[in-house]
Amino acid sequence: MALGFIKKIFTFGKDTEAEPAAAPPAVEEHDTLLEEAEAANPEAGLHVPADAEPDIYPLPHAADVEVEPAEPAAADDLPEPDEAPPIAAEEAAEPEAVADEEPVAPALPKGFTTAEPEPEPEAETAAAPVRRTWFQRLREGLSRTSSQLTGQIAGLFTKRKLDDATLQDLEDLLIQADLGVETALRITDTLAAERYGKDVTGGDVSRIMASEITKVLAPVARPLALDLAHKPHVILVVGVNGTGKTTTIGKLAAKLSGAGLKVMLAAGDTFRAAAIEQLKIWAERTGSDIVASRLGADAAGLAYEAYEQAKAKKSDVLIVDTAGRLQNKAELMAELEKIVRVLGKLDPDAPHTVLQTLDATTGQNAMNQVEIFRNVAGVTGLIMTKLDGTARGGILVAIAAKHKLPVYFIGVGEGIDDLEPFEAKDFAEAIAGVGE
C-alpha cells in the first residue's frame, strides 16, 4: 500500500515494537573522525579561509553543491517489518489484493508510533539474541552518578535519626550530584514528611528519590512528533563541539529510513571537512540522500539548497547538521540564527523541530548551553548522549525541572541501535540505584 495509508502525524515513542535495524559497521565518534581528518589535512581550519570567495545567497543552483542520491539499502541491513498499519474503512472496500502481495508501507521501528494506538503485536516465536536490556545499559551509563550518590547517602544515614541537620546534609549531597535545588528540596521535603524523627536507611532515601525524580521527568519524556502534512519535516540539530550531533543524526536517519520514510541529510557543519565526510558515510549506510558542499561554504545557503532538493525529491524528513558552536561565540551563534531565518523564509514553520544534543559528561555547563541555544535557535527538544559510565546524568533532572523541554532520546552507547526513547521511570531508578 502507499505511504498515504499511514497517518500523517508520526511520533517518536515507545509503543511500536519492531526489530532494530542491523548495526552497520561502527562509525567512530565525532571527535575521532575530526582528529583523523584534520591530521590528513592540517591546513583545514574551523573557519572560512580569509581568501575564500564568499558564497552567493541563496544557492538554489550553486555549482559547488553536490547532491548524492541514496544508494538502495541492502535487504540484510533493513529491519524486518511488523504488521502493516490499520487500513482506513474506505480502503478496505477496494478489491482484494493478491494473497502474496507485499505491502508497500513498512511498519515503524522502535522509537516511532502512529497517531492512534496500533494493535498489540503477536508474540514472538523466535528467541531474541542474548543482549543486555535497556535498563542494564542505562544503569551502566549512570553508574558514576548512582554509585557515588547512593554510597554517600548510605554513609549519611548510618545509625542516625532523621533530623534537620541530616536533611540539610542530604540536600547538599543531592545538589552536588547535579540534581538541582528544586529537585533536592522535593526529595528532602517528602522524606521529612514520611520519616522525620525516625530511623532512616539508605534504601528509604533511594526509594523516595526515585519517586520524586520520576515526577520531575515524566512530563518531559515525550515522543518526537513528525508532522508530514507539509513535507519535508525539517529537523535542525544544534549543540557544542563533541556532543555527538552528527552521530545522533545518523542514528535518527537509520530509524526513519528503516521505517520506509524518505530522508535527506544536509551537511551544514561546513567548518570541518571530517564532519561532512562523516555525514556522507551515514547517508550511504542509512540509504538517505545528502546535500553537501565544500569546506567553508555558507551554511545558510546550503540549508536553502537542501530544503529545495528535499522538496523536489518529496523527502519526508530533512535533517540539517550544524557546526559545533561554543555558546559564548557571538559570531558563530549569529550564523546559526541565519540558518533558522533562511529555513523560515522557505517555510514559515521551519525548522519544525530543533534538537539540541547534550553531552552527559558535561555537568552544570549543560544548563547554560540549553539556556543560550534555546534563545538563539528556539530549541524544542533535547537528546542526551554519552551515557557511558562517566556520565553526570543528574544534570538532566535539573534541566527538566527548570526548562521543561521534551527529552526525546538518550544515547547509551556507540552502536546504531543505542539511541533509545527516553523513559522517565527507568532513568530515575537508575540514578537512585533501585529497580532490577
C-alpha positions, 0 to 999 in steps of 0.5 A: 500500500502507499505511504498515504495509508499511514497517518500523517502525524508520526511520533517518536515513542515507545509503543511500536515494537519492531526489530532494530535495524542491523548495526552497520559497521561502527562509525567512530565518534565525532571527535575521532573522525575530526582528529583523523581528518584534520591530521590528513589535512592540517591546513583545514581550519574551523573557519572560512579561509580569509581568501575564500570567495564568499558564497552567493545567497541563496544557492538554489543552483550553486555549482559547488553543491553536490547532491548524492542520491541514496544508494538502495539499502541492502535487504540484510541491513533493513529491519524486518517489518511488523504488521502493516498499519490499520487500513482506513474503512474506505480502503478496505472496500477496494478489491482484494489484493493478491494473497502474496502481495507485499505491502508497500508501507513498512511498519515503524521501528522502535522509537516511532508510533502512529497517531492512534494506538496500533494493535498489540503485536503477536508474540514472538516465536523466535528467541531474541539474541542474548543482549543486555536490556535497556535498563542494564545499559542505562544503569551502566551509563549512570553508574558514576552518578548512582554509585557515588550518590547512593554510597554517600547517602548510605554513609549519611544515614548510618545509625542516625535519626532523621533530623534537620541537620541530616536533611540539610546534609542530604540536600547538599549531597543531592545538589552536588550530584547535579540534581538541582535545588528544586529537585533536592528540596522535593526529595528532602521535603517528602522524606521529612514528611514520611520519616522525620524523627525516625530511623532512616536507611539508605534504601528509604532515601533511594526509594523516595528519590526515585519517586520524586525524580520520576515526577520531575521527568515524566512530563518531559519524556515525550515522543518526537512528533513528525508532522508530514502534512507539509513535507519535508519535516525539517529537523535542525540539530544544534549543540557544542563541539563533541556532543555527538550531533552528527552521530545522533543524526545518523542514528535518527536517519537509520530509524526513519529510513528503516521505517520506509520514510524518505530522508535527506541529510544536509551537511551544514557543519561546513567548518570541518571537512571530517564532519561532512565526510562523516555525514556522507558515510551515514547517508550511504549506510542509512540509504538517505540522500545528502546535500553537501558542499565544500569546506567553508561554504555558507551554511545558510545557503546550503540549508536553502539548497537542501530544503529545495532538493528535499522538496523536489525529491518529496523527502519526508524528513530533512535533517540539517547538521550544524557546526559545533558552536561554543555558546559564548561565540557571538559570531558563530551563534549569529550564523546559526540564527541565519540558518533558522531565518533562511529555513523560515523564509522557505517555510514559515514553520521551519525548522519544525523541530530543533534538537539540541544534543547534550553531552552527559559528561558535561555537568552544570555547563549543560544548563547554560548551553540549553539556556543560550541555544534555546534563545538563539535557535528556539530549541524544542527538544533535547537528546542526551548522549554519552551515557557511558559510565562517566556520565553526570546524568543528574544534570538532566533532572535539573534541566527538566525541572527548570526548562521543561523541554521534551527529552526525546532520546538518550544515547547509551552507547556507540552502536546504531541501535543505542539511541533509545526513547527516553523513559522517565521511570527507568532513568530515575531508578537508575540514578537512585540505584533501585529497580532490577 
